[in-house]
Amino acid sequence: MAYSEDHIALAAEYALGTLEAEERSQVETMMAVDREYAAIVQAWEFRLGVLNQMVGSVEPRPMVWDNIRAAIGHGAPQAPLLLPDAPPPPPVPANDVSDVATTAAAQPAPAADSSNVIQLASRARRWRNVATGMSAIAAALVAMLAMQVYQPELLPNGMRPKPRTQVVEVKTPAPPAAAQYVALLQRDAGSPAFILTVDAATRNFTVRKVGAQPEAGKSYELWIVSDKLQRPRSLGVIGGNDFTARPVLSGYDADVVNAATYAVSLEPEGGSKTGAPTGPVVYTGKLIETVPPGTPAPASAPAPSK
């Protein structure tokens, strides 16, 4: 249904609470029979409801009412109003009375049509009230935005701006890789039986089984041999898996670790019981540097685009 400007203005004034009793009853009747018009009134109430949140109720001071009474002349007790007696009307001759009555009957006074003037005045008053309400809304919104920026703590919890979280990705260069050392443990110039890898930073080592074949009832044991040590020191039994990792080199100086000879002996199952090699030394090798210290770690390759 299409609504006129008067209907919209009535809905806005109803939300503002500035209608007279008769007009307010008219709006409530239209809301009861017309759901669309009721929705328009509710929309205006939603728009203007922010004013109730921004402005609290204020109780006027008692002196305000005293000033109002004084301004309209009711500040002090009023004396009773005495009106003088009206003088009696002068007598009118009978002929004159009949002439006046005849003239009035013959020429009736035209009644002025003031309906258009009343409607225009009512419409102007309504739109003036609506304009005042919209100006108040605009001022309240400006004040609310300013408070959200400068003093958000003064606003109700529901109107406070939500904190914005910005995720910043900081890319740091990869730390340089520590030096890496590798020794091929082999017999003469044959194929390597084990590959020994040592990390210079942690001095952890890993032994990878390559060509060595297990023997029944026997175990391979790794030894470090250096002229700075009184005798070969055991680094433990090489396990039956493809990789054996141990941190036991951390107890030795870097110079000893880098310059030593590494040997593998064939011992009884579980390793030597004397702390020295008891079986034949079958494989030996020395460390060589494969990755120099300070080399940047390789960057991870980007994921392929789909």
C-alpha positions in Angstrom: 0.0 0.0 0.0 1.3 3.5 -0.9 1.3 5.9 2.0 1.1 9.7 1.8 3.5 12.2 3.4 1.0 12.8 6.2 0.9 9.1 7.0 4.7 8.9 7.2 4.8 12.1 9.3 2.2 10.7 11.7 4.3 7.5 12.1 7.4 9.6 12.9 5.6 11.8 15.3 4.1 8.8 17.0 7.6 7.4 17.6 8.7 10.8 18.9 5.7 11.0 21.2 4.5 14.5 20.0 1.0 13.6 18.7 -2.2 14.8 20.4 -4.5 12.2 21.9 -6.8 12.1 18.9 -4.0 11.7 16.3 -2.3 9.1 18.5 -5.5 7.1 18.7 -5.8 7.4 14.9 -2.2 6.0 14.4 -2.9 3.1 16.8 -6.1 2.2 15.0 -4.2 2.1 11.6 -1.4 0.0 13.2 -4.0 -2.5 14.5 -5.6 -3.1 11.0 -2.5 -2.5 8.7 0.6 -4.5 9.4 2.7 -2.6 6.8 1.9 0.7 8.5 2.7 -0.9 11.9 6.1 -1.9 10.4 6.7 1.7 9.3 6.0 3.0 12.9 8.4 0.3 14.3 11.1 1.4 11.9 10.8 5.0 13.0 10.9 3.8 16.7 14.1 1.9 15.9 15.7 4.9 14.2 14.7 7.3 17.0 15.4 4.8 19.8 19.1 5.7 19.8 18.2 9.0 21.4 17.1 7.2 24.6 20.4 5.5 24.8 22.4 8.7 24.3 20.4 10.9 26.7 19.5 9.9 30.2 16.5 11.2 32.1 17.0 14.5 33.9 14.8 15.6 36.8 14.3 19.5 36.7 15.2 21.4 39.8 12.3 22.8 41.9 13.3 26.4 41.0 12.4 25.7 37.4 8.8 25.3 38.2 8.9 28.4 40.5 10.3 30.4 37.6 7.6 29.1 35.2 4.8 30.1 37.7 6.4 33.5 38.1 6.6 34.0 34.4 2.9 33.3 33.8 1.8 35.4 36.8 1.1 32.5 39.3 4.0 33.0 41.6 1.8 34.4 44.4 -1.8 33.7 45.5 -4.2 35.2 43.1 -7.1 37.4 44.2 -10.5 36.5 42.9 -11.3 38.1 39.6 -14.4 40.5 39.9 -16.1 41.5 36.7 -18.2 44.7 36.5 -21.8 44.4 35.9 -22.6 44.9 32.2 -24.9 47.9 31.4 -28.4 47.0 30.1 -28.7 47.2 26.3 -30.4 50.4 25.0 -34.0 49.9 23.9 -34.5 49.4 20.2 -37.6 50.6 18.5 -39.9 47.9 17.1 -39.5 49.2 13.5 -35.7 49.0 13.7 -35.8 45.5 15.0 -37.9 44.3 12.2 -35.7 46.0 9.6 -32.5 44.3 11.0 -34.2 40.9 11.0 -35.3 41.3 7.5 -31.9 42.4 6.2 -30.2 39.5 8.0 -32.6 37.0 6.5 -32.2 38.5 3.0 -28.4 38.6 3.0 -26.8 35.6 4.9 -23.1 36.1 5.8 -20.8 33.7 3.7 -18.9 31.1 5.8 -15.1 31.2 5.2 -13.6 27.8 4.1 -10.7 27.3 6.4 -10.2 23.6 5.9 -7.2 24.0 3.6 -5.5 26.4 6.0 -6.0 24.0 8.9 -4.6 21.1 6.8 -1.5 23.0 5.7 -0.8 24.2 9.2 -1.2 20.7 10.6 1.1 19.3 7.8 3.7 22.0 8.4 3.7 21.3 12.2 4.1 17.6 11.6 7.1 17.9 9.2 8.6 20.5 11.5 8.5 18.0 14.3 9.9 15.3 12.1 12.7 17.6 10.9 13.5 18.4 14.5 13.7 14.7 15.4 15.9 13.9 12.4 18.3 16.7 13.4 18.4 15.3 16.9 19.2 11.9 15.4 22.0 13.3 13.3 23.5 15.2 16.3 23.3 12.0 18.4 25.0 9.9 15.7 27.8 12.5 15.4 28.3 12.5 19.1 28.2 8.7 19.2 30.9 8.4 16.5 33.1 10.9 18.2 32.8 9.0 21.5 33.6 5.7 19.7 36.8 7.3 18.5 38.0 9.3 21.5 36.1 8.0 24.6 34.6 4.5 23.8 34.6 3.6 27.5 31.7 6.1 28.1 29.4 4.2 25.7 27.2 1.2 26.7 28.7 -2.2 26.2 26.5 -2.9 23.1 27.6 0.3 21.3 31.4 0.1 22.0 33.5 -0.6 18.9 34.9 -4.1 18.8 38.7 -4.2 19.1 40.2 -4.9 15.7 43.0 -7.5 15.6 45.5 -7.3 12.9 47.8 -10.3 12.2 51.2 -9.2 11.1 53.5 -11.9 9.7 57.1 -11.2 10.4 59.5 -13.2 8.3 62.9 -13.7 9.9 65.8 -15.1 8.0 66.5 -18.7 8.6 69.5 -19.3 11.0 72.6 -20.4 9.3 73.1 -24.1 9.2 75.8 -25.6 11.5 78.7 -27.5 9.9 78.0 -31.1 8.9 80.6 -33.8 8.8 80.4 -37.3 7.2 82.6 -40.3 7.4 82.4 -43.4 5.1 83.2 -46.4 7.3 84.5 -49.0 4.9 87.1 -51.7 4.5 90.1 -50.6 2.3 88.6 -48.9 -0.8 85.5 -51.1 -1.0 81.9 -50.0 -0.8 81.0 -48.3 2.5 79.4 -50.5 5.2 78.2 -47.5 7.3 77.9 -43.8 6.8 78.6 -41.7 9.9 77.1 -38.1 10.1 78.1 -35.6 12.8 76.4 -32.3 13.5 79.1 -29.8 14.6 76.6 -27.7 16.7 75.2 -30.5 18.8 77.8 -33.1 18.2 75.1 -35.7 17.8 75.9 -38.4 15.3 73.8 -40.8 13.2 75.1 -44.1 11.8 73.3 -45.3 8.7 73.8 -49.0 7.7 74.6 -49.3 4.0 76.4 -52.5 3.0 77.2 -54.2 6.3 75.6 -57.6 6.7 74.5 -58.8 10.2 76.3 -61.9 11.6 74.6 -64.3 14.0 75.7 -63.9 17.6 77.7 -60.8 16.8 77.3 -57.0 17.1 79.0 -54.1 15.4 80.4 -51.5 17.9 81.6 -48.0 17.0 84.8 -46.6 18.5 86.5 -43.1 18.4 90.3 -43.3 18.1 92.5 -40.3 18.6 96.1 -39.6 19.7 94.6 -37.2 22.2 92.9 -40.1 24.0 94.8 -42.8 25.9 92.8 -45.6 24.3 89.8 -46.1 21.9 86.5 -45.0 23.4 83.3 -46.9 22.7 80.4 -44.9 21.1 78.0 -47.8 21.6 76.7 -50.7 19.6 75.2 -50.1 16.2 71.6 -51.2 16.2 70.0 -53.6 13.8 67.9 -50.8 12.2 68.9 -48.7 9.2 69.7 -45.7 11.5 71.3 -45.4 14.9 71.5 -41.9 16.5 73.3 -41.0 19.7 74.4 -37.8 21.5 77.6 -39.3 23.1 80.0 -37.2 21.2 78.9 -34.1 23.1 81.4 -35.1 25.8 84.4 -34.6 23.5 86.2 -31.5 22.3 85.4 -30.3 18.7 89.1 -30.8 17.7 89.0 -34.4 18.9 85.7 -35.1 17.2 86.8 -33.6 13.8 90.3 -35.2 13.6 89.6 -38.6 15.1 89.4 -41.9 13.3 86.1 -43.9 13.6 86.3 -47.6 13.7 83.8 -50.5 13.8 84.7 -53.8 15.4 82.9 -57.0 15.4 82.1 -57.9 19.0 80.1 -60.5 20.8 76.4 -59.9 20.9 75.7 -56.8 23.0 79.2 -55.3 22.6 82.6 -55.5 24.3 82.5 -56.3 28.0 86.0 -54.9 28.7 85.7 -51.3 27.4 88.2 -51.9 24.6 87.8 -53.6 21.2 88.1 -57.4 21.6 87.1 -58.4 18.1 88.6 -57.5 14.7 88.3 -53.9 13.4 86.4 -54.4 10.2 85.6 -50.8 9.0 87.3 -47.4 9.5 86.9 -43.8 8.3 87.5 -40.2 9.0 85.2 -37.2 9.0 85.1 -34.8 6.1 83.2 -31.5 6.1 80.2 -31.5 3.7 78.4 -28.3 4.8 80.6 -25.3 5.9 79.5 -23.3 9.0 77.4 -20.2 8.4 75.7 -21.5 5.3 72.1 -20.2 5.2 69.5 -22.9 5.6 67.7 -23.5 2.3 64.3 -21.8 2.0 61.2 -24.0 1.7 59.9 -24.3 -1.8 56.5 -22.5 -2.3 53.4 -24.7 -2.6 52.4 -25.3 -6.3 49.5 -23.2 -7.4 46.3 -25.0 -8.3 
